[in-house]
């Protein structure tokens, strides 16, 4: 049933795109300033309202009408992605490793009202995806989904307050790998992903730009995953300009069930260096924290508990430096350190929390370090870009490194190859189950739910991951 639904949506997607290209003028698909919000920087905030679409000259027959043609009010486009991934596990022949293929398509409609009212705009983005995985000795799995990624309406009040209502993308924080002050995000961003596949959040955003001082102020009501009226979350943020080379941002999140969060984010320049510090303080955090140890002899397992009476801190300290090695070429290096009081220092507790769904590989540890190297268009290779990234969990001494190469075949079409490798053993970034976990999974004295959970965990590390993808913007 799901596969049939996906095929129907995929057929509709292809037919819609074909009709648009055939029957609408080419300028309908031309990019304007709105594309920066759609593709490159949809999560970034702008102090100025979006550029209006120019009103066409009306003939004498319709000068009394405020209506304009559909081609002047609506833009349609999208993004197609095909990705193939192979996994190399230790002790397994490279040709017999797991394989995964992903097909994903985004279709967006970007329009304005018939009278082309300045600063008013509506946006809809739909996402269709299908992933298929093959694992040795396992039943093949297939996942098909159709989702609304964005659906919002934007307007203004006297061009002083700018309002956005609906599902939208929003990113706070200056960190490149970690963003603890990004309070509207439901899950942490994957810093190794070439495409941020997180869906938008249901928000009502009021933006007040103070252009004279170069400041921005926001008030947001977050209605994502709300069951009752008093579950609505209130967020406030102020971005204060400190001269021409520094900025300070203060963020506050308040809700009935918690957590209450305070964020401080500073970024500035010190000579050729760009520095930033981002800290989040959490109170009444509802997360489950585990204490104790794992002892196969006594069947002792970590005990869940809460730290909602404590104030927990997450801090990112980052440094960015650009090295100009040719007249038109620059290598950018970013170094970050992440101190995370929501994570664990002990390896067994970290892994137990991870398999229980209490975190992600890049947030379950207590201390991390990360490195980014960006080399766009090196030398005469103007169509090629290289990106290297590496993260080390200093708590369990595992690490993950990745190199991504992107080649622009022509405008809108690119090919991307990625190779990643993990280092270390029995940790969040190079994961496998230690012997103590496996012995517990085979002990009948343990509860059936725990034994089933532990029994499904991998005993071999996934050492290397290779992926090849093709993307097209239409």
N, C-alpha and C positions, 0 to 999 in steps of 0.2 A: 504493500500500500504506500509506504513512504517512498520507495523507488519510483513507483508510478507517478506520485505527486511531483517528485523532483524532475522527472522527464517532462511532465506537462509544463512546469515553471521554466525549465530550460528551453523548451520549444517556444514559449511565449517570449522569453528574453531574446532569442534569436530573431523571431518574427518582428518584434517591436523595433529592434535595432535596424533590421533591414528596411522596414517601412520608413523609419526616420531618415535614413540615408537616401532613400529613393525619392520621397515626396516632399521633404523639407529642404529649403535652400541650405547650401553648405555653411553659410554664416551662422546657422542655428547651432552648429556644433563647434564653432570657434571659441577659443578660450578667452575669457575676460578676467577682470580682477577677482571674480568670485572663485576661480579655480584654485587660488592660494588657500582658501578656506576648505575646499573640497579635497585636494590632494596633498599639498606640501605641508600645510600648517593648520589643519582643521582644529587642533587642540589649543592653538595659541590665541591669546586675547589681543584685540586691536583697539587702540584708543579712538580711532576714527570710524565713522559709519561706512558701510559698504558703498562702493561707487555705484551710482544709479545708471540704469540702462537708458541711453538717449531716446527721446520720443521722436518717432518718425514724422516727417512733414505730412500733413493731412491735405487732401484735395478739397476743393470747394464743396464737394458733395457731402462730405462728412465732417466738416469743421465743427459742427455742433455736438459731435459724439466724442466721448472720452475713451471709447474702446480702441484697442490696437490689436494687430494680428497676433495669432498664437506664436509665430516665429519670433516676435519681438519680446514676448513675455516669458517664454519657456525655453530653457536649455536642457538637453538630455545627453547623458553620457554614461560612462561606466569604466569598470576595470575588470579585466579577465586575468586569471592566474591558473597555470597548470604547474604542479610541483611533484617531483618524484624523489623519494628518499629511501636510501638503503642503510641498514644498520649492521655494523660489525661487532659481534659479541665475542668475548674471550672464550677460547676452546671450541669455537665453531668455525667451520670452513667459510672464508669470506663470501663464497658464492651461495652459501646456504643461510645467510642472515635474513632478518626480517626485511620486509619491503612495504612501503606505504605510498599511495598516490592520492593527491588532493586536487580537486577541481573546485574553483571558487570564482564567483562572478558578482560584482557589485553593479547595480543599475540605479542611477540617480536622476531625479527630476528637480530642477532648480528654477523657480518661477516667481513672478511678481504679479500684483493685481492688475486688472484690465487698464486702469488709468495710470499705470506705472508710477504709483505714489512713491516718492523718494524715500529710501531707507526701509521700505516694507518688502518682505521677501519670505517665501516659503520653500522648504527643502525636504525632500524625501529620498532616502537611500535604502534600497532593499538588497539583501545579501542571500545568495544561493550557494550552497556548498555541499560537496560529497567527498567523503574520504573512505578509502578502502585499504585495509591492512591485511598482510599475510605474514603469519608467524609459523615457524616449523613446529609441527606437532599440535597446533592450535587451530580452532575453527576460524576461518576468515571472518573479519568483522567489517561492517559497512555502516556508515553514519551519513544520513541525509538531513539537511536542515534548511529551512527558509525563515529568515529573520528580518525584522525591521531594525536597521542599524541607526538611522537618524530619521526623525520626523519632527520638524520644528517650524515655528512662525516667528519672524523677527520684525520689530517695529521700533518706534521711538516716541517720546513725549517731548514736543517742542525742541527736538534735536539736542536735548540736554541729558535725557535718560534713555538708554537703549535697552529694550526688552527682548528676551528670547524665551519662548515657551515651548516645551516639548522635549523629545529625546535628542540629546546633543552630546558632542564630545567636548571635554574640558580637561585641561592638564595644568596643574599647579606645580611649582618647584623648579629649581635650576639644576638639579642633579641630572646627569646623563644616564647613569645606570640604575640608581635608586631615587625614588621620590616619596619620602615619608610624609610630606605635607600635601600630597595630592589626595585630599580628603573625600573627593567625590568618586574616586575610583573604587569599584567593587573588588577588583583583584589587582595585584601588582603587575606592572608591565614587564614582559619578557625582554630583557635587554639584548638577547641573541636573535630575536625574531626580526627579519627584514621588513615585515609588515605587521603593524599593530592591529591584531584582529579583535580586540576588545570592543564590545558593543557600546553605544552611547547610553547615557543615563537620563532618567526623566527629571528634568530640572525646570524651574522658573528663575531666570537670571535677570537681575537688574544691574546695569553697568552705568556708572556715572564717571565719565572722564573729566578730570579737572585739567584742561589743556594749558592753562596759564602756568601752573606749577609742574606740569608733566606727570601728574599723579592719576591713579585709577582706583576706583572703589567699587566693590561688588557686594550685592546681597543675593543669596540663592536659597530657594526652598527646594529640597531634594525629596521627591516623592517616589523614588525607586524602591521597589519591594516593600511598600507600605500596606499594612493590614488594617490599621485604625487611623482615624484622623489625627490623633495626638502622636502618631509615629513619624509625622513629618519632621524632617531635619532642617535646621537653620544653619546656614554658613555665611560668614562675613569675611571679607578680605580687602586689605588695602595695600596698594603698591605705591611706595613713596620714592620719588626720585631724589637721589642724593648727589646733585650736581650732574655732570655729563658722563661720569664713568662708574656710577654705583647706584644700586637700588636696594631698598629694604621692603620686604613684604611680610605682613602679619595676617594670619588666618585663624579663624575660630569656627569650630563645629560643635553644635549643641543638639542633643536629642534626648528623648525620654528614656530609652533603654541603654543609651551609651554606645560607644565611649564618647566622653567629652574630650575634644582635641584642640590643642593650641599649636600653631605652627609659626616658626620664625625662619625667614629665608633672606639671606644677604648675598649679593653678588657685586663684584667690582673688579677694577683693573689695577694692577700694581706693575707699572712699566709694561713689559711685553707679556706678562702673565695675567690670566683671568682667574680670579679666585671666587669660590662660593662656599657657603656654609648653610645647610638646611637641617633644621631640627623640628621634631614633632614630639609633643608631650601628651600622653594618653592617661585619662582618668576614667574609672569605672569600665575598664576594658572587659568585654564579656568572653574573651578568649579562654580556652581551656589550657592550663599549663600542667605539665606532668612532673612529678617528683618521685624519687626512689631510684630503683635499679632493676635490671633484668637478671634473675638468678634461675637457671634451668633446674637446679637441684631442689629448691624450695618452691618453685613455680611463682616466685615473686615477680610482678610486673609493675611498671610505673603507675602511680596513683594520680587521677585527675584532680585538679583543684582550680581555684580562681585567685587572681591578684587584683581584683577590682578595687581594693582599698589603697593600692599603691599608685603612684605616678610613675609611668614608664616612659622612657625616652628613646627616640631613634634619631641619630645624627649622621649626616653625610658631609664630608669635607672633600672638596674637589679642587683640582688645579688643571688649567688648560693652557697649552703653549703651542704656538704656531711657528714652524721653522720654514722659512722661505729659501728653498734650495735652488730654484731657478727664478727667472724674472716673473714668470706667470704661474709658478707651481709652489704649493705650500703643503707641508706635512703637518697635520694637527694631532697632538697627543693630549690625552685626558687621563688623569690619574685620580681615583676616588678611594676613600676609606669609609666604611659603613660600620657604625657602632650601634648594635641593635639589642635593646633590653627586652624585646619581645621574642628573642631567640634563645638558644641553648648553647652552653659551653661543652657539656658532656655529650659524647658521640651517641651513646645508646638512647639517651633521652631525645636527642635531636632526630634520630631515625624513627623512634617510636612515635613521636609527634607527627613526623612526615607521613608515615603510613596510616596514621589515624586522621589525616586530613587537616592537621593543625599547622599548616604553613606551606611554603613553596621552597624549592631548592635554594633560591637566592635570598630567602628571608627567614629560614628556620634556624640558621646559625647565629651565634652571638657577634662574631666579628668577620668582616669581609674586606678584601681589597680588589680593585678592578682597574683595568687599563683598556683604553681605546686608542687606536691608531687609524686615522682617516687620510687616504691618499687619493684625491680625485684627479682624474685626467693627468697622470704623470707624464712629463715630457711631451712627446709628440702623440701619445696615445690619448687623444682627446675624448674618445668614446668609451674609455675604460676607467673604472674606479675600483679601488681596493679598500676594504675595511677589515681591520683586525680587532678582535676583542678577547679579553681574558678576565676571568673572575676566579679568585681563590677564597675558599672558606678557611679562614685562619683558625677556626675552632676545631675542625676535624681534618685539616690538611689535605682536602681534595680540591681539585681545580678543573676548570673547563676553559678551553681556548678554541677560537673559531676564526676562520678567514673566509671572507665573502668577496667574490669578484663579480662585478656587474658590467656587462657590455651592452651599450645602446646600439642596436642594429640600425634603427632610424627613429624618427620622432614617434614616441608612444610605444614602441616595441623594444623590449630588452630581454636579455638572457642573463641568468644569475646562477652561479655555481658556489656552493658552500661546503666547506670541510670543517668538522669540529672533532676535537679529541679530548677525552677526560683523563685526568691524572690522579693518582692516589687510590685508596682502597677503603671500602665500607664508609662512605660518607655521602653527603647530600648531592654533590656534583659528580660523583662517580659511584653510582648506587648499586649495591647488591646486599643481600641479606647475610649477616654474620652467622656463624655456626650456632651461637646461642639462640638466635631467633628460630632457626630450623629445628633445633632440638625441642623447643617449646611447641612448635607446630605439630610435632609427632607425638606429643604427650597427651594421652587420653584424659588426664586429670584436669587439663585446661578446658575452659568452656568452648563449645563448638563454634561460636562466632569468632573467637580469637584464633582458634586453630585454622579455620577456613581463611581468615585474613592473612595470617602468617604464611600459610601454605601456598598462597597465590603470588608471593613476592619472588623476585628473580634471585637466583643464586650466582649468576654470572653478570659481570659488568658489561654494559654497552660501551665499548672503547671508542669507536670511530663512527661518525655519521656523515654520509655523503648525500648531497641533495642537488638537484638540477631543476631550475624553474624558468618558465617563460611567462612574462607579463605583457599585457597590452592595455593601454588607455585609449578609450574610444569616445 
